[in-house]
Amino acid sequence: FPVSLAADPAVISPQDPTLLIGSSLVATCTVSPDFPLKAEDLYWTLNGRRLPAASYAALGPSTLSVALARLNGSRQQSGDNLVCHSRDGGILAGSCLYVGLPPEKPVNITCWSKNMKDLTCKWAPGTEGETFLHTNYTLKYKLRWYGRDNTCQEYHTAGPYSCHIPKDLALFTPYEIWVEASNRLGVAVSDVVMLDILDVVTTDPPSDVHVSRVGDLEDQLSVRWSSPPALKDFLFQAKYQIQYRVEDSSEWKVVDDVGNQTSCRLAGLRPGTVYFVQVRCNPFGIYGSKKAGIWSDWSNPTAASTPRSERGAGGCDPKGGEQNTTLRRELKQFFGWVKKHAYGCSNLGIKLYDQWRVWLQKSHKTRNQVGKEP
Amino acid sequence: DSWGIFTFLCAALCNLPALPALNCSEELGASQSIQQTYDLTRYLEHQLRTLAGTYLNYLGPPFNEPDFNPPRLARAERVPSATVDLDLWRGLTDNARLTANYRAYSRLLCYLRVLDGQVGTAELRHRLAHFCASLQGLVLSIGGVMSSLGYPLPAGPAGPPAGPPEAPPAPNDFLKKMDDFWLLKELQTWLWRSAKDFNRLKKKVPPAVVTLRLEARGF
């Protein structure tokens, strides 16, 4: 196996330099006096590729230089590998070249607070993106009229460019927030964002979402939920949104004007169909904030099915049957509504309508018979 | 009559003075532990292939070239070597064999953990963390085998100590890359060797004898 060496066989200069893209570099490899190697016994590779001898120059009996022009950005963030070899291919020394660009100002800082307890912010790296060098991001924040800068500690909680501040946040005074990007070539600071925690509050999705049928009504479902428990006592002006879809469709229908009720009836649905329903909450106007909050995630989908449409009574009155069943269904809904909202009409019902239709058929036959009487 | 044969064999075996005086449950425990440890080394070997691939790509060529064979500088010898003379290896006692494994992986775990703190990309850090957890499992498993066979655990850092002992950090980034390369190489060699070590131990603590005695007792 490979020979173990006591001392470094050679020294490269510069060792692990940092360079701007497009710059040029002259590197030298000097063999240690303990080693019987001369400049003509050496050669260079960059990232495993042999460099042309034309770019070499012997600067001394045991020193060989190489000229690199117009360097491209580093192939890997750990640095390009510039290696000085002896004639037989053995590695004598190496130097990591860090070639890239200084960072760009981070942009698009957005933050949100979960139940006013914490603050999570995310941002995007500057427009160019690729700097070829490892870039460190630091999120900093301070209260507007107070001195101390604070540094966020918990990174990558909501994606690679994010940070989470878990506690010690003050309400009613705005914060100044900014992100510093730094790499080997420099630092860039984003614009400062000013915000009040109360203006970026989000919460958990509503809990206990229940979807149920409305009696026998074939085209309606009733949705009920509870306001998110964490902010239960503060959500006077909270808004809710419902979205629902048919089981085998990916198109969601949104009900926007739910206001701050905790129940809603969906109408105009298809009978005998399974629906998935979700609800979300926006803690609008919390603690007197004038701004809209941030919508919570949707609740887990709840499923329910509308009742199947009734078949027409078997056999009788086949003529114009289709029209009759639609009419009958509508009447049934109407009577259902009437029962609920008009107290004096308890006698009205679909049964009464059926009885009327039976009477109508009887009298029709009688009239015909009378007509046919010789 | 099969039960008769079992009883006879049991009587014969019980009379053999050469059998180790371990009770049934301990022997069964040891052979199971050995099998588990063997399985773990094979699993880690598989995991290492992916980890090493990703890490060497991060270091860049020539580190990720298949025939890359850099000199092993003196400083790199702080990583315990798996390579050993064949006769020496054959002649190792069970205790010595297990101790070598235990010590090697404890040290390797230390060095890997240091790596974890310095490495650049999030993906690499995640893979390294996962591998370290599995490696910690291997160290504990080896400790379990040693206990079940009645051997004392080697003294010295078994858990996560402050950092690797007598090891100065690499003086430059390129030498550090070489150290990282050799760390992964040694890890690979150790896992190959451990599979053979535990295979050998498996043969020495055969489950067959134990099963026979248990069945006879149950009868």
Interface residues (C-beta under 8 A of the other chain):
Chain A: F1 P2 V3 S4 L5 A6 D8 P9 I12 Q15 D16 T45 N47 G48 R49 R75 Q76 Q77 S78 G79 D80 N81 V83 G90 I91 A93 G94 S95 C96 H134 H156 P160
Chain B: N57 Y58 L59 G60 P61 P62 F63 E65 N69 P70 P71 R72 L73 A74 E77 T83 G120 T121 A122 N172 D173 F174 L175 K177 M178
